[in-house]
């Protein structure tokens, strides 16, 4: 089973490299097994510390230096979450000893830990294919010296932005220098989604968590600004593998919750609109990923010299085999099956439902040459859109059917 775990972990490390959201992977025990540099920039926890290669010198446990045993940030049961003592290089490097990675419980505040394990229990033993969308408070990594310096300065020391660990794909305002300042009282307010990946015996094997640092409290004081969000399920190899049913469910659940969180100034930026979306359920449209670079759906995506992208050279559709086909991806609407048309219309209406929890939406474009899933005009004429966007047959309060469609295309 360890080989299965390592093989799966290897695949996710590729995904994390191309994912701009802070991401970690944990074993089912809660031990952290992988983290990307965006997570390090957000929380200060380096990969070497998380994986046990360097001593964990964190002294930030999420509470003030008081002895309170109940109330906010002390756990719902009035008990503090047990934390491992800081490891030392001497203890982790003795001959034959196993390095001790950090546990997920050590990087969350007490209330978030309790919620995490409640959700884990539900997913591990109840909803085996479920996902969790929650807010949490992650603890910033602080050594004793850094904590004392922060207390003396009454602000958290910031690193020189010229020494950024993030790639040029992340602009300055959302780069390390900005992301490292999103904290309050040693905690970072996060929105995160996570799921459990299972082994060949359907036993929980690893936990994949994407955290989204929110824009709450950022760039305040402007009455003529709104946050622009673009939502897709086709540009990373995890979401592109969702079934037709899962894509609609994610549009309803994940994007609705994200819109509501973002619109609330207590948890997000405030005014939020969704100024780009489509009905595409694959990345098969001609030249969508750039000219001649292939696609994730069939496992032919090769970005060449682009250092900000990672090749995907294994089929990425839900069946993950050679049946993954882009042949009919740009078929005319008249050539689509009735079942696929039903899915596309429901997928569009689910997105409209979610995005209207914000300030509304714009579709990708009015018309295209030969890609109907990116053309509002072609979709409307072919019955893939409601005749009036405010008069929809489906909304997210209804159950999403299990579409009777092959998952290698349609």
N, C-alpha and C positions, 0 to 999 in steps of 0.2 A: 504493500500500500504506500510505502514511502516513495517508491519509484513513481507511482501514479501521482502522488502529491507534487513531487519535484517536476514532473513533466508538465502538470497543469500550471504550477508556479512559473515555469519558464515562459509559457504562453502569456501569462498575465504580466510579466515584466515587460514584454514587448508592448502590451496594451498601455501600461502605466507610462512608458516612455513617451507615447504620443498623446496621452491624455493630459490636458492642461488643468484638470481639477485635482486637488490634493487627494491622493489615493493610498490606501494601505491594504495589505492582504494578511490575514491572520490564520493560524491553525485553529481547529475546532476547540482547542484548549484555551484560546485567547492569546497565545504567543504570536507576536508580530513577526512575519516572515519576509515581508517586502514593503517598501515605501518609495514613493517617487520624490523628486526634489521639490515639487510644489508643496508637498506635505511638510517637508523640512522648512521651507520658506515661511509657511503659515505658522507652524508650531514651535520651531527652533529645535525639534528633536531630529538629530542627524541619523542617517542610515546606520552608521557604525554603532551608535549607542542603542538604537532600536533592536539591532540584530545581535547585540551582545559582544561586538568586537572591541568596544571601548567601554569603560566603566560608566554606569548610570549615576551621575552626580546631581540629579535633579532634587531640589528641596521644595519645589512648589507642589503642595498637596491639595491646592484649591481652596483652602480656608484661611482666614486671618489667624493671627497668632493668639486667638482666644481659646477658651476651653469649652465653648458652647457645644452641646451635644444634641441639639435639635434646632430646627429652623432651616432657612435656605442654606444650601451647599453643605449640609451636614448629613445628608441621606434621610430618606423618608422614615426609616426605622429609628432614627436618632443614633445611628452607629456609623462610624467612619469606615470607608472601604479599606480593607487591609492592603498595604503596599509593601512590595519587596524592599528590603534595605538596599542601599546603593551598592552595586557590585564593585569590586576592585579588580584591576588587571591581574593581581596575584592569584585571586580566587578563581578567575575564569581561564587562566592560562596554565594551570597546573597540569602535569602530564596525565592524559587519559580523561580529563574532565570535559564536560560539555558546556559550551558557551551558553549563557543564560540570556535569551532575548527578553525584551520588555513585554509585559502583558498589556492587553487593551485596557484593563482596569486601572493601570498606572498613568494613563494619559487622558483620562476623563475625570470630571468631578463626580462626587458620590451619587448624586441624583441621576446623572447620565449613565453611570455604571449599572445602577439598578434597572433602569429602563432597558438598557442594552440586553441584560441577561433575561429579563422578562420576555423581550421580543425574540431572543435566541431560543428560549424554551418553546415558544409558540411555533417558530419556523422549523426547528429541529424535529419536533415530535407531532406537530399539527399540520400546518400549511407548508408542505414540503417544497412547493414551487413558488412560495410567496416572496415578497420583497418588503423592506421597511423604509419608510420615509419619515425622518424625525429631525428635530433640532437637538443639539447637545452643546455642552461646554467642554472644549478641549483645554487641557492645561498646557501653558507655555513652559518650555524647558528652561529652567533657571538653576544655575549653580549657586552655591552660597555666596560667592563673590558677586555674581551678577545681581542677585536679590538684594544684597546690601547696597550695591551701587545704585540700583533702581530706587530703593527706599530713600537714599540720600538725595537723589536728583528729582524724586517724585514723578519720574517718567521712566519708561523702559528705554535703555540705551539702544540706539539704532546703528546698524552696521552701515558702512560706506556703500552706497548703491553701486559704485564702480566695481565692487568686489562681488557683484551679483552672481548667484549660482543658476539663475534662470536664463533660458535661451532668449534670443532676440524676438521670438514669436510673442512674448509677453511684454506689452508696452509698459512704460515707466510707471504710469499711474496704477497699474495692476501688477507691477513687478515686485521684486523682493523688498525694495525699500518701502513700498506702500503696503504690501501684504503683511509685513512684519509689525505694522503699527495697529492692526485690527485686533485689539485686545482691551480688556478691562479687568483690573484686579487680578492679573495673571491668568486670565481665561480668554478663550476665543470662542465667540458665539458662532456656531456652524449649523448649516443645514446639510444633512448627509443621507444617502441612500445606501442600502447594503442588502446582500443576499447570501445564501449559503450554497456552495457548490458541493456536490456529492460524488462519492466514488462509485465504482462499478457495482457495488452492493447496495447503493442508495443510502449509504451512511454519510452523515455530514463530514466533510473533509477540510474545507477551508472557507473563510469568510472574506468577501470582497466588499470594501467600503469606499465610496466616493464622497468626500466632504466638499461642500461648496461654501467658501467663505462668503458671507453675504455683504451687502453694501449698506447695512444699517449704520446710520450716523456718518456716512461718507458724503462729502461734497454738499453739505447742508447750506441753507441760506439762499438757494436759488429757486425762484418761482417759475422759471422758464426752461427747466430741464426735466427729462424723463430718462429712465433706464431702458435701453433697447436690448431685447433678448431674442436670440435665434434658437429655436428648438428643432432638433432632428434626431432620428434614431438610426441613421445610416452611416455615420462617420466615425464610429468605433466598432471594433469587432465583437464587442459584448452585446450591444443593443441591436446591431444588425441581425443577430442570430435569434432575436425574439420571434415567436410564431406570430401569425396574423392576429390571433386573439390577444397575445401579450402586447403587441404594439398598440392596439386600441386601449387596452387596460392601462398601459403606461401613460398614454396621452391623457387619459381620464384621471388617474390617481397621481402620478408623479408630477405632471405639469400643472395640474390644478392646484396641488399643495404648494408648489414652488411659486405660482402666481400669487396665491393668497398671502404667502409669507413675504414676498417681495413688496406687495402693496401696503402692508402694515408697517408703518414707520418704527414700530417697536421691535420688529424682527427683520426688516428689509429696508430697501432704499426709499420706497414710497411709490410715486408715479412710475408705472412699468407698462411698456407696450411690447408687443411681439411683432416685429416688423419684417419677419422673414420666416416662411414655412412652406411646405409643399405636401403632396400626398405620396411622395416617393417612399417605397418600402425596401428599395435596394439602391446601391450606388452604381447601377448599370447604365445610366443615361450617358450618351456619347460625350466624351471629354469632361465628364463631371469632376473627376479627380485630377484632371489635367491631361493634356494631349499625350496619348501613347503610354499612360502609366497604369492601365488596367483598373481593377476594382477589387474590393474586399469580398464581394459576394461570391465570386468564383475563385478567389485566392490568387489573383494575378496582379495585385497592387504592388508596384515597384516605383517608389518616388525618386529613384536615382540618387543624385547628389544632395537632395534636400535633407539637411541635418535635423530638421524639426519634425520629420515624419518617419514612420517605421514601416517597412515592407510587410505585407500580409500575403504570404505565399502558400496558404492552405485554405481550402474552401470555407467560406464564412457564413453561408446560409444556414438555417436551422438544422438541416440534415448533415451538414459538414462533410460532404462527400462529393464525388464527381458528378452527381446529379445537379448540383448547383449550376443554374443555367441563366445566362443573360440574353439568350436568343430572342425571346419575345418581350424584352424589357421596354422597348420603345414601340410596341405594337400600336396600331390605331385603336381607338376606343371601340369601334365596331367589331374588332377581332377579339375583344376581351370576353371572358365567360361571365355569365350572370352572377355567379358567386363572387368572382373577383371584383366586379362592379359594386356589389353590395358592400364588400370590405372597404373599398376605396372611399365610398360615400360615407360610411360609418367612421372611418379614420379621419376624414375631413371634418365631420360634424363633432367628433370628440375633441379635435384640436380647437375648433371654434369655441366649444363649450369651455375649455380650459383657458384659452387666451382671453376670453371675455371676462374672466375673473380679474384681469388687469384692465388696462385702458383700451384694449382692443388689438386688432391685428391688421397686417398687410400680407397678402399672398406674395410668393416669390416674384411672379411676373404675369402679365396678362396673357402673353402668347409666346410660344417657342416654335422652332422649325419642326421638330419631330419628337418631342418628349412630352406626351400629354399629362404625365404626372407632375410636371412643372408648369403647366399652362392652365390658368383659370378659365380661359376662353374655351379650350378644348374639353376640359372637364365639365364645364357648365353645359355645353352643347351635347355632350355624351351622357348626361344624367349622373355624373360622378360627384356633382355638387348639388346642394339644395337650390331650387329655383330662386328662393329668397333666403339669404344667409341667416336671417332672424327667425325663419319658419322651418325648423328642422324636425326630421322624423325621429332622430335619436339624440339623447343627451346622456350624460354620464351617470344619471340616477338609475338608468336601466342596466340590466345584465348584458354583458358582452357575450355573444354566442361563440361557440367553437366552430369556426368557419370550416366547411368541408372543402378544403383546398390543399393541394400538395404544397409542402413547405420549401421546396427547392426553387419554385418560382410562383406559379399560380395555377 
